[in-house]
Amino acid sequence: MLLQLERYQREWRELEEEFQQLQETHKVYRQKLEELNNLQASCSSSIRKQKRKLKDLKYSLQRCKHTSNPEESDLIQQINTQIKDRQNVFFDMEAYLPKRNGLYLNLVLGNVNVTLLSNQAKFAYKDEYEKFKLYLTIILLLGAVACRFILHYRVTDEVFNFLLVWYYCTLTIRESILISNGSSNLTSRTLSCSPQWFLSFCKYWRIVRLVLAELMTRVQSRAGFMLLSHVVDSDKSCVRSWDFQKRIKGWWVSHHYVSTFLSGVMLTWPDGLMYQMFRNQFLAFSIFQSCVQFLQYYYQSGCLYRLRALGKRNHLDLTVEGFQSWMWRGLTFLLPFLFFGHFWQLYNAITLFELSRHTECKEWQVFVLALTFLLLFLGNFLTTLKVVHTKLQKNKAEMKKL
């Protein structure tokens, strides 16, 4: 018994020594954490001050540009270019600094710091996001197939629609966190789709004819087509302007919010004649959409891996449910599937508009869903079309230089 007590006493002394070391380590940790917080606050304050001064300088240069000679105009243009580069540097810095959450994250999570400070943590969260999309896409595909061909019950439809709502809600939260951490191909300072963009709908219909003409020209000239397929786009010329780039990236995020709303309305749609008339069409569309999303994930992941290895894409770039200019080389075969899905959304909208005029239609969900599908079609179709048109125009200009 005495030997056991002595052994226990030695163990206690060892634990006491380890505890003293732990206290010292924790004390140093708290000091470093305080220093880190002070450095973060100092950097954030300096960046805000620099941004404010650059904004004032840019405004002053804009006023001077109207009365400047050609030499001075070149100098102003050079300074403006450097200001844009400086803003990109600030954006990279802010990816590692705590920032205030946007409205959506504040509503969902509150004022919680979601900035991941290490690259390892950012990459791990990004990979988890990609796996979440892949697994849920497969589950939604199986669920849609089961509801369409096996389970003809309203309860199973409700479960499927609830899964859609939860999936898109979770996507929007995770994407907001990734945006806060500098995921560049989703980044949009605001989730705005300006009214001017939608009011220019008629102008974009002319692009359809231009795109088809360009594609036919490329197909007819095999040499030109081969040259076109080997053009490597640079990271700084994805679209014609930064303003439209923000709209494109903003839409691919915003359309998840619209999809969340659409799934929620589908969830509240009561069973009845109108619901049964649209049910099979919606489930078939869900099957096709899940298949396309799976193809996009599979091929975009490989394309992004190659571009990251070449140093042409950021390691935090994500797969998206649309088409961006970096997909031009190797992923253009997805365009027919994407456009078919967009026009299926238009077909859903037309079907629902017709159902809303049915004499037995009493549900408000029918007309609201028709408007939502129409909005999704306009956003997806016009955004994809603009990317393709801009890319074709850019490649055409590059081929003229050769």
Sine and cosine of phi, psi and omega as CSV:
sin_phi,cos_phi,sin_psi,cos_psi,sin_omega,cos_omega
0.00,0.00,-0.65,0.76,0.00,-1.00
-0.90,0.44,-0.65,0.76,0.02,-1.00
-0.89,0.45,-0.62,0.78,0.02,-1.00
-0.90,0.43,-0.66,0.75,0.02,-1.00
-0.90,0.44,-0.64,0.77,0.04,-1.00
-0.90,0.44,-0.64,0.77,0.03,-1.00
-0.91,0.42,-0.65,0.76,0.04,-1.00
-0.91,0.42,-0.58,0.81,0.01,-1.00
-0.92,0.39,-0.63,0.78,0.05,-1.00
-0.90,0.43,-0.67,0.74,0.04,-1.00
-0.88,0.47,-0.63,0.78,0.03,-1.00
-0.90,0.44,-0.67,0.74,0.02,-1.00
-0.88,0.47,-0.67,0.74,0.03,-1.00
-0.89,0.46,-0.67,0.74,0.04,-1.00
-0.90,0.43,-0.59,0.80,0.01,-1.00
-0.91,0.42,-0.68,0.74,0.03,-1.00
-0.90,0.44,-0.70,0.72,0.04,-1.00
-0.89,0.46,-0.58,0.81,0.01,-1.00
-0.92,0.39,-0.63,0.77,0.04,-1.00
-0.89,0.45,-0.66,0.75,0.05,-1.00
-0.90,0.43,-0.64,0.77,0.03,-1.00
-0.88,0.47,-0.67,0.74,0.03,-1.00
-0.88,0.47,-0.67,0.74,0.03,-1.00
-0.90,0.44,-0.68,0.73,0.02,-1.00
-0.89,0.45,-0.67,0.74,0.00,-1.00
-0.91,0.41,-0.57,0.82,0.04,-1.00
-0.90,0.43,-0.70,0.71,0.05,-1.00
-0.89,0.45,-0.65,0.76,0.01,-1.00
-0.87,0.50,-0.70,0.72,0.00,-1.00
-0.91,0.42,-0.60,0.80,0.05,-1.00
-0.91,0.42,-0.71,0.71,0.03,-1.00
-0.90,0.44,-0.61,0.79,0.01,-1.00
-0.90,0.43,-0.63,0.77,0.05,-1.00
-0.91,0.41,-0.65,0.76,0.06,-1.00
-0.90,0.45,-0.65,0.76,0.02,-1.00
-0.89,0.47,-0.70,0.71,0.02,-1.00
-0.88,0.47,-0.64,0.77,0.03,-1.00
-0.92,0.40,-0.65,0.76,0.03,-1.00
-0.91,0.41,-0.65,0.76,0.03,-1.00
-0.89,0.46,-0.70,0.71,0.01,-1.00
-0.90,0.44,-0.63,0.77,0.01,-1.00
-0.91,0.42,-0.70,0.71,0.01,-1.00
-0.90,0.43,-0.69,0.73,0.00,-1.00
-0.88,0.47,-0.67,0.74,0.02,-1.00
-0.90,0.43,-0.67,0.74,0.01,-1.00
-0.91,0.41,-0.63,0.78,0.01,-1.00
-0.91,0.42,-0.68,0.73,0.03,-1.00
-0.88,0.48,-0.65,0.76,0.02,-1.00
-0.91,0.42,-0.68,0.73,0.02,-1.00
-0.89,0.45,-0.68,0.73,0.01,-1.00
-0.88,0.48,-0.67,0.74,0.00,-1.00
-0.90,0.44,-0.69,0.72,0.01,-1.00
-0.92,0.38,-0.62,0.78,0.03,-1.00
-0.91,0.41,-0.60,0.80,0.04,-1.00
-0.90,0.44,-0.69,0.72,0.04,-1.00
-0.90,0.43,-0.65,0.76,0.01,-1.00
-0.90,0.43,-0.66,0.75,0.01,-1.00
-0.90,0.44,-0.63,0.78,0.03,-1.00
-0.91,0.41,-0.65,0.76,0.01,-1.00
-0.91,0.41,-0.66,0.76,0.04,-1.00
-0.90,0.43,-0.59,0.81,0.01,-1.00
-0.90,0.44,-0.60,0.80,0.04,-1.00
-0.94,0.33,-0.61,0.80,-0.01,-1.00
-0.95,0.31,-0.39,0.92,-0.08,-1.00
-0.90,0.44,-0.50,0.87,-0.05,-1.00
-0.94,0.34,-0.43,0.90,-0.06,-1.00
-0.91,-0.42,0.25,0.97,-0.08,-1.00
-1.00,-0.09,0.41,-0.91,0.09,-1.00
-1.00,0.09,0.12,-0.99,-0.05,-1.00
-0.83,0.56,-0.65,0.76,-0.01,-1.00
-0.91,0.42,-0.70,0.72,0.03,-1.00
-0.92,0.40,-0.56,0.83,0.04,-1.00
-0.90,0.44,-0.64,0.77,0.05,-1.00
-0.89,0.45,-0.66,0.75,0.03,-1.00
-0.90,0.44,-0.67,0.74,0.03,-1.00
-0.89,0.46,-0.66,0.75,0.02,-1.00
-0.89,0.45,-0.63,0.77,0.02,-1.00
-0.90,0.44,-0.68,0.74,0.02,-1.00
-0.91,0.41,-0.65,0.76,0.03,-1.00
-0.88,0.47,-0.61,0.79,0.05,-1.00
-0.90,0.44,-0.67,0.75,0.02,-1.00
-0.92,0.39,-0.56,0.83,0.04,-1.00
-0.90,0.43,-0.66,0.75,0.04,-1.00
-0.89,0.45,-0.67,0.75,0.06,-1.00
-0.89,0.46,-0.65,0.76,0.01,-1.00
-0.90,0.44,-0.61,0.79,0.04,-1.00
-0.90,0.44,-0.60,0.80,0.06,-1.00
-0.91,0.41,-0.61,0.79,0.05,-1.00
-0.90,0.43,-0.67,0.74,0.04,-1.00
-0.87,0.49,-0.64,0.77,0.01,-1.00
-0.88,0.47,-0.68,0.73,0.05,-1.00
-0.89,0.45,-0.63,0.78,0.03,-1.00
-0.90,0.44,-0.68,0.73,-0.07,-1.00
-0.92,0.39,-0.34,0.94,0.03,-1.00
-0.91,0.42,-0.33,0.94,0.00,-1.00
-0.94,-0.35,0.21,0.98,0.00,-1.00
-0.87,-0.50,0.59,-0.81,0.06,-1.00
-0.88,0.48,0.62,-0.79,0.01,-1.00
-0.63,-0.78,0.33,-0.94,0.04,-1.00
-0.94,0.34,0.68,-0.74,0.02,-1.00
-0.94,0.35,0.43,-0.90,0.11,-0.99
-0.94,0.33,0.03,-1.00,-0.05,-1.00
-0.86,0.51,-0.69,0.72,-0.08,-1.00
-0.90,0.43,-0.74,0.67,0.01,-1.00
-0.91,0.42,-0.57,0.82,0.06,-1.00
-0.90,0.44,-0.63,0.78,0.02,-1.00
-0.93,0.37,-0.60,0.80,-0.09,-1.00
-1.00,0.07,-0.73,0.68,-0.12,-0.99
-0.95,-0.30,-0.30,0.95,-0.13,-0.99
1.00,0.08,-0.15,-0.99,-0.03,-1.00
-0.99,0.12,0.94,0.34,-0.02,-1.00
-0.94,-0.35,0.70,-0.72,0.02,-1.00
-0.96,0.28,0.89,-0.46,-0.03,-1.00
-0.95,-0.32,0.17,0.99,-0.01,-1.00
-0.97,0.25,0.82,-0.58,0.08,-1.00
-1.00,-0.03,0.83,-0.56,-0.20,-0.98
-0.99,0.10,-0.35,0.94,-0.04,-1.00
-0.93,-0.37,0.51,-0.86,0.06,-1.00
-0.88,0.48,-0.59,0.81,0.00,-1.00
-0.88,0.48,-0.69,0.73,0.01,-1.00
-0.92,0.39,-0.63,0.78,0.04,-1.00
-0.89,0.45,-0.72,0.69,-0.03,-1.00
-0.91,0.42,-0.64,0.77,0.01,-1.00
-0.89,0.45,-0.66,0.75,0.01,-1.00
-0.93,0.37,-0.61,0.79,0.04,-1.00
-0.90,0.44,-0.69,0.72,0.02,-1.00
-0.90,0.43,-0.62,0.79,0.04,-1.00
-0.90,0.43,-0.62,0.79,0.04,-1.00
-0.89,0.45,-0.69,0.72,0.01,-1.00
-0.90,0.44,-0.68,0.74,0.03,-1.00
-0.90,0.43,-0.63,0.78,0.04,-1.00
-0.86,0.50,-0.72,0.70,0.02,-1.00
-0.88,0.48,-0.69,0.72,-0.04,-1.00
-0.90,0.43,-0.77,0.64,-0.05,-1.00
-0.89,0.46,-0.69,0.72,-0.02,-1.00
-0.94,0.35,-0.54,0.84,0.07,-1.00
-0.88,0.47,-0.68,0.73,0.03,-1.00
-0.91,0.42,-0.68,0.73,0.01,-1.00
-0.90,0.44,-0.67,0.74,0.02,-1.00
-0.92,0.40,-0.59,0.81,0.06,-1.00
-0.89,0.45,-0.74,0.68,0.02,-1.00
-0.90,0.44,-0.64,0.77,0.01,-1.00
-0.90,0.43,-0.66,0.75,0.01,-1.00
-0.92,0.40,-0.65,0.76,0.04,-1.00
-0.90,0.45,-0.68,0.73,0.00,-1.00
-0.90,0.44,-0.70,0.72,-0.01,-1.00
-0.93,0.38,-0.54,0.84,-0.05,-1.00
-0.97,0.24,-0.63,0.78,-0.17,-0.99
-0.91,-0.41,-0.31,0.95,-0.12,-0.99
-0.86,-0.51,-0.83,0.56,-0.14,-0.99
-0.99,-0.15,0.99,-0.13,-0.02,-1.00
-0.99,-0.16,0.85,0.53,-0.03,-1.00
-0.81,-0.58,0.53,-0.85,0.02,-1.00
-0.92,0.38,-0.56,0.83,-0.02,-1.00
-0.89,0.46,-0.70,0.71,0.00,-1.00
-0.92,0.39,-0.56,0.83,0.09,-1.00
-0.89,0.45,-0.64,0.77,0.03,-1.00
-0.90,0.44,-0.65,0.76,0.03,-1.00
-0.89,0.46,-0.68,0.73,0.01,-1.00
-0.89,0.45,-0.71,0.70,0.01,-1.00
-0.91,0.41,-0.60,0.80,0.06,-1.00
-0.90,0.43,-0.61,0.79,0.05,-1.00
-0.89,0.45,-0.63,0.78,0.06,-1.00
-0.89,0.46,-0.70,0.71,0.02,-1.00
-0.87,0.49,-0.73,0.68,-0.02,-1.00
-0.90,0.44,-0.64,0.77,-0.01,-1.00
-0.88,0.47,-0.76,0.65,-0.05,-1.00
-0.94,0.33,-0.58,0.81,0.08,-1.00
-0.88,0.48,-0.71,0.71,0.01,-1.00
-0.91,0.42,-0.63,0.78,0.04,-1.00
-0.87,0.50,-0.71,0.70,-0.04,-1.00
-0.89,0.45,-0.62,0.79,0.02,-1.00
-0.92,0.40,-0.74,0.67,-0.03,-1.00
-0.91,0.42,-0.63,0.78,0.03,-1.00
-0.91,0.41,-0.60,0.80,0.05,-1.00
-0.89,0.45,-0.63,0.78,0.04,-1.00
-0.92,0.38,-0.65,0.76,0.03,-1.00
-0.91,0.41,-0.61,0.79,0.06,-1.00
-0.88,0.47,-0.66,0.75,0.03,-1.00
-0.89,0.45,-0.40,0.92,-0.03,-1.00
-0.98,-0.20,0.23,0.97,0.17,-0.98
1.00,-0.01,0.45,0.89,0.08,-1.00
-0.96,0.28,0.96,-0.28,-0.29,-0.96
-0.95,0.30,-0.57,0.82,-0.07,-1.00
-0.99,0.13,0.03,1.00,0.19,-0.98
-0.93,-0.36,-0.19,0.98,-0.20,-0.98
-0.91,0.42,0.76,-0.65,0.15,-0.99
-0.52,-0.86,0.85,-0.53,-0.06,-1.00
-0.86,0.51,-0.53,0.85,0.09,-1.00
-0.69,-0.73,0.55,-0.84,0.03,-1.00
-1.00,0.05,0.79,0.61,-0.11,-0.99
-0.98,-0.22,0.69,-0.72,0.22,-0.98
-0.88,-0.47,0.98,-0.19,-0.19,-0.98
-0.89,0.46,0.53,-0.85,0.05,-1.00
-0.84,0.54,-0.52,0.85,0.00,-1.00
-0.89,0.46,-0.56,0.83,0.00,-1.00
-0.91,0.41,-0.67,0.74,0.00,-1.00
-0.97,0.23,-0.51,0.86,0.03,-1.00
-0.94,0.34,-0.32,0.95,0.03,-1.00
-1.00,0.03,0.36,0.93,-0.04,-1.00
-0.84,0.55,-0.70,0.71,-0.05,-1.00
-0.89,0.45,-0.58,0.82,0.00,-1.00
-0.91,0.41,-0.59,0.81,-0.06,-1.00
-0.96,0.28,-0.33,0.94,0.05,-1.00
-0.90,0.43,-0.47,0.88,0.06,-1.00
-0.92,0.40,-0.42,0.91,-0.02,-1.00
-0.93,0.37,-0.47,0.88,0.00,-1.00
-0.83,0.55,-0.76,0.65,-0.01,-1.00
-0.89,0.45,-0.64,0.77,-0.01,-1.00
-0.91,0.41,-0.67,0.74,-0.01,-1.00
-0.90,0.43,-0.71,0.70,0.01,-1.00
-0.88,0.47,-0.65,0.76,0.03,-1.00
-0.90,0.44,-0.66,0.75,0.01,-1.00
-0.90,0.43,-0.68,0.73,-0.03,-1.00
-0.90,0.43,-0.66,0.75,0.01,-1.00
-0.90,0.43,-0.60,0.80,0.04,-1.00
-0.89,0.45,-0.67,0.75,-0.01,-1.00
-0.92,0.38,-0.63,0.77,-0.01,-1.00
-0.92,0.38,-0.63,0.77,-0.02,-1.00
-0.93,0.36,-0.48,0.88,0.02,-1.00
-0.95,-0.31,0.99,-0.12,-0.06,-1.00
-0.89,0.45,-0.62,0.79,0.00,-1.00
-0.89,0.45,-0.68,0.74,0.02,-1.00
-0.91,0.41,-0.59,0.81,0.01,-1.00
-0.92,0.40,-0.67,0.74,0.03,-1.00
-0.90,0.44,-0.65,0.76,0.04,-1.00
-0.90,0.43,-0.64,0.77,-0.01,-1.00
-0.90,0.44,-0.65,0.76,-0.06,-1.00
-0.95,0.32,-0.30,0.95,0.00,-1.00
-0.98,-0.18,0.12,0.99,0.06,-1.00
-0.97,0.23,0.80,-0.60,0.00,-1.00
-0.99,-0.17,0.87,-0.49,-0.04,-1.00
-0.99,0.14,0.61,-0.79,0.02,-1.00
-0.99,0.13,0.32,-0.95,-0.08,-1.00
-0.94,0.34,-0.34,0.94,-0.10,-1.00
-0.99,-0.13,0.02,1.00,-0.05,-1.00
-0.81,-0.59,0.70,0.71,-0.03,-1.00
-0.94,0.35,-0.61,0.79,0.01,-1.00
-0.65,-0.76,0.10,-1.00,-0.14,-0.99
-0.95,0.32,-0.51,0.86,-0.03,-1.00
-0.54,-0.84,0.42,-0.91,0.03,-1.00
-0.92,0.40,-0.51,0.86,0.00,-1.00
-0.89,0.46,-0.74,0.68,0.01,-1.00
-0.95,0.32,-0.50,0.86,0.04,-1.00
-0.88,0.48,-0.65,0.76,0.04,-1.00
-0.90,0.43,-0.62,0.79,0.00,-1.00
-0.91,0.40,-0.67,0.74,0.02,-1.00
-0.88,0.48,-0.80,0.60,-0.02,-1.00
-0.90,0.44,-0.62,0.79,0.03,-1.00
-0.89,0.46,-0.60,0.80,-0.02,-1.00
-0.93,0.36,-0.67,0.74,-0.03,-1.00
-0.90,0.44,-0.37,0.93,0.15,-0.99
-1.00,0.08,-0.70,0.71,-0.08,-1.00
-0.90,0.45,-0.53,0.85,-0.07,-1.00
-0.93,0.37,-0.32,0.95,0.13,-0.99
-0.95,0.32,-0.56,0.83,0.10,-1.00
-0.91,0.41,-0.67,0.75,0.03,-1.00
-0.90,0.43,-0.64,0.77,0.02,-1.00
-0.91,0.41,-0.57,0.82,0.07,-1.00
-0.88,0.47,-0.71,0.70,0.03,-1.00
-0.89,0.46,-0.68,0.73,-0.01,-1.00
-0.89,0.46,-0.70,0.71,0.00,-1.00
-0.90,0.43,-0.59,0.81,0.04,-1.00
-0.91,0.42,-0.63,0.78,0.04,-1.00
-0.93,0.38,-0.65,0.76,0.07,-1.00
-0.87,0.50,-0.60,0.80,0.00,-1.00
-0.91,0.42,-0.56,0.83,-0.03,-1.00
-1.00,0.02,-0.09,1.00,-0.03,-1.00
-0.94,0.34,0.90,-0.43,-0.03,-1.00
-0.94,0.33,0.43,-0.90,0.02,-1.00
-0.93,0.38,0.63,-0.78,-0.02,-1.00
0.10,-1.00,-0.15,-0.99,-0.04,-1.00
-0.89,0.46,-0.71,0.70,-0.03,-1.00
-0.90,0.44,-0.66,0.75,0.00,-1.00
-0.90,0.44,-0.71,0.71,-0.03,-1.00
-0.92,0.39,-0.50,0.86,0.02,-1.00
-0.94,0.33,-0.44,0.90,-0.04,-1.00
-0.97,-0.24,-0.24,0.97,-0.15,-0.99
-0.84,0.55,-0.81,0.58,-0.08,-1.00
-0.90,0.43,-0.60,0.80,0.03,-1.00
-0.91,0.42,-0.66,0.75,0.00,-1.00
-0.92,0.39,-0.66,0.75,0.00,-1.00
-0.92,0.38,-0.62,0.79,0.07,-1.00
-0.90,0.44,-0.65,0.76,0.06,-1.00
-0.89,0.45,-0.64,0.77,0.01,-1.00
-0.90,0.44,-0.62,0.79,0.04,-1.00
-0.89,0.45,-0.74,0.67,0.00,-1.00
-0.89,0.46,-0.69,0.72,-0.02,-1.00
-0.89,0.46,-0.66,0.75,0.02,-1.00
-0.91,0.41,-0.63,0.77,0.03,-1.00
-0.89,0.45,-0.69,0.72,0.01,-1.00
-0.90,0.43,-0.66,0.75,0.02,-1.00
-0.89,0.45,-0.60,0.80,0.05,-1.00
-0.91,0.42,-0.69,0.72,0.05,-1.00
-0.88,0.48,-0.67,0.74,0.01,-1.00
-0.89,0.46,-0.70,0.72,0.01,-1.00
-0.88,0.47,-0.71,0.71,-0.09,-1.00
-0.89,0.45,-0.76,0.65,-0.08,-1.00
-0.99,0.17,-0.55,0.83,0.06,-1.00
-0.92,0.40,-0.60,0.80,0.02,-1.00
-0.88,0.48,-0.71,0.71,0.04,-1.00
-0.91,0.42,-0.65,0.76,0.00,-1.00
-0.91,0.42,-0.70,0.71,0.02,-1.00
-0.89,0.45,-0.60,0.80,0.02,-1.00
-0.88,0.48,-0.69,0.72,0.01,-1.00
-0.91,0.41,-0.67,0.74,-0.03,-1.00
-0.93,0.37,-0.58,0.81,0.07,-1.00
-0.90,0.43,-0.66,0.75,0.02,-1.00
-0.89,0.46,-0.54,0.84,0.03,-1.00
-1.00,0.10,-0.06,1.00,-0.01,-1.00
0.98,0.22,0.33,0.95,-0.06,-1.00
-0.99,-0.14,-0.19,0.98,0.02,-1.00
-0.72,-0.69,0.40,-0.92,0.03,-1.00
-0.98,0.22,0.52,-0.85,-0.02,-1.00
-0.93,0.36,-0.25,0.97,0.03,-1.00
-0.99,-0.13,0.09,1.00,0.05,-1.00
-0.91,0.40,0.58,-0.81,-0.12,-0.99
-0.88,-0.48,0.32,-0.95,0.20,-0.98
-0.96,0.29,0.58,-0.81,-0.04,-1.00
-0.79,-0.62,0.32,-0.95,-0.02,-1.00
-1.00,-0.05,0.67,0.74,0.00,-1.00
-0.40,-0.91,-0.40,-0.92,-0.04,-1.00
-0.78,-0.63,0.79,-0.62,0.06,-1.00
-0.84,-0.55,0.25,-0.97,-0.17,-0.99
-0.90,0.44,-0.47,0.88,-0.02,-1.00
-0.94,0.35,-0.24,0.97,0.02,-1.00
-1.00,0.10,-0.07,1.00,-0.12,-0.99
-0.85,0.53,-0.67,0.74,-0.04,-1.00
-1.00,0.07,0.98,-0.21,0.10,-0.99
0.97,-0.23,-0.28,0.96,-0.08,-1.00
-0.85,-0.52,0.22,0.97,0.00,-1.00
-0.92,0.38,-0.33,0.94,0.03,-1.00
-0.91,0.41,-0.28,0.96,0.04,-1.00
-0.98,0.21,-0.30,0.95,-0.07,-1.00
-0.85,0.52,-0.70,0.71,0.04,-1.00
-0.85,0.53,-0.64,0.77,0.02,-1.00
-0.91,0.42,-0.66,0.75,0.00,-1.00
-0.90,0.43,-0.73,0.68,-0.01,-1.00
-0.91,0.41,-0.59,0.81,0.06,-1.00
-0.89,0.46,-0.67,0.74,0.05,-1.00
-0.90,0.43,-0.62,0.79,0.04,-1.00
-0.89,0.45,-0.70,0.71,-0.01,-1.00
-0.95,0.31,-0.43,0.90,0.12,-0.99
-0.91,0.41,-0.61,0.79,0.09,-1.00
-0.88,0.48,-0.64,0.77,0.07,-1.00
-0.90,0.43,-0.65,0.76,0.04,-1.00
-0.89,0.46,-0.65,0.76,0.07,-1.00
-0.87,0.49,-0.67,0.74,0.01,-1.00
-0.89,0.45,-0.69,0.72,0.00,-1.00
-0.90,0.44,-0.68,0.73,0.02,-1.00
-0.87,0.49,-0.69,0.72,-0.02,-1.00
-0.93,0.36,-0.60,0.80,0.08,-1.00
-0.88,0.47,-0.64,0.76,0.04,-1.00
-0.92,0.40,-0.64,0.77,0.03,-1.00
-0.91,0.41,-0.55,0.83,0.00,-1.00
-0.92,0.40,-0.36,0.93,0.03,-1.00
-1.00,-0.05,0.00,1.00,0.02,-1.00
-0.92,0.40,0.57,-0.82,-0.06,-1.00
-0.90,0.43,-0.47,0.88,-0.04,-1.00
-0.99,-0.12,0.13,0.99,0.00,-1.00
-0.98,0.18,0.89,-0.45,0.01,-1.00
-0.88,-0.48,-0.21,0.98,-0.11,-0.99
-1.00,0.07,0.71,-0.71,0.06,-1.00
-0.95,0.31,-0.37,0.93,-0.06,-1.00
-0.89,0.46,-0.47,0.89,-0.08,-1.00
-0.90,0.43,-0.78,0.63,-0.03,-1.00
-0.93,0.37,-0.63,0.78,0.01,-1.00
-0.90,0.43,-0.67,0.74,0.04,-1.00
-0.90,0.43,-0.60,0.80,0.04,-1.00
-0.88,0.48,-0.71,0.70,0.03,-1.00
-0.90,0.44,-0.63,0.78,-0.02,-1.00
-0.92,0.39,-0.69,0.72,0.06,-1.00
-0.89,0.45,-0.61,0.79,0.04,-1.00
-0.90,0.43,-0.66,0.76,0.05,-1.00
-0.89,0.46,-0.68,0.73,0.03,-1.00
-0.89,0.46,-0.67,0.75,0.03,-1.00
-0.88,0.48,-0.75,0.66,-0.03,-1.00
-0.87,0.49,-0.73,0.68,-0.02,-1.00
-0.90,0.44,-0.76,0.64,-0.04,-1.00
-0.92,0.40,-0.73,0.68,-0.09,-1.00
-0.92,0.40,-0.75,0.66,-0.05,-1.00
-0.92,0.38,-0.60,0.80,0.01,-1.00
-0.92,0.40,-0.74,0.68,0.03,-1.00
-0.89,0.46,-0.68,0.74,-0.01,-1.00
-0.89,0.46,-0.66,0.76,0.00,-1.00
-0.91,0.41,-0.63,0.78,0.04,-1.00
-0.89,0.46,-0.72,0.70,-0.01,-1.00
-0.90,0.43,-0.70,0.71,-0.02,-1.00
-0.90,0.44,-0.70,0.71,0.01,-1.00
-0.89,0.46,-0.65,0.76,-0.01,-1.00
-0.92,0.39,-0.66,0.75,0.04,-1.00
-0.89,0.45,-0.67,0.74,0.02,-1.00
-0.90,0.44,-0.64,0.77,0.01,-1.00
-0.91,0.41,-0.70,0.72,0.02,-1.00
-0.92,0.40,-0.59,0.81,0.03,-1.00
-0.89,0.45,-0.66,0.75,0.03,-1.00
-0.91,0.41,-0.60,0.80,0.00,-1.00
-0.93,0.36,-0.61,0.79,0.01,-1.00
-0.93,0.37,-0.51,0.86,0.05,-1.00
-0.92,0.40,-0.49,0.87,-0.01,-1.00
-0.97,0.26,-0.36,0.93,-0.06,-1.00
-0.98,0.20,0.00,0.00,0.00,0.00
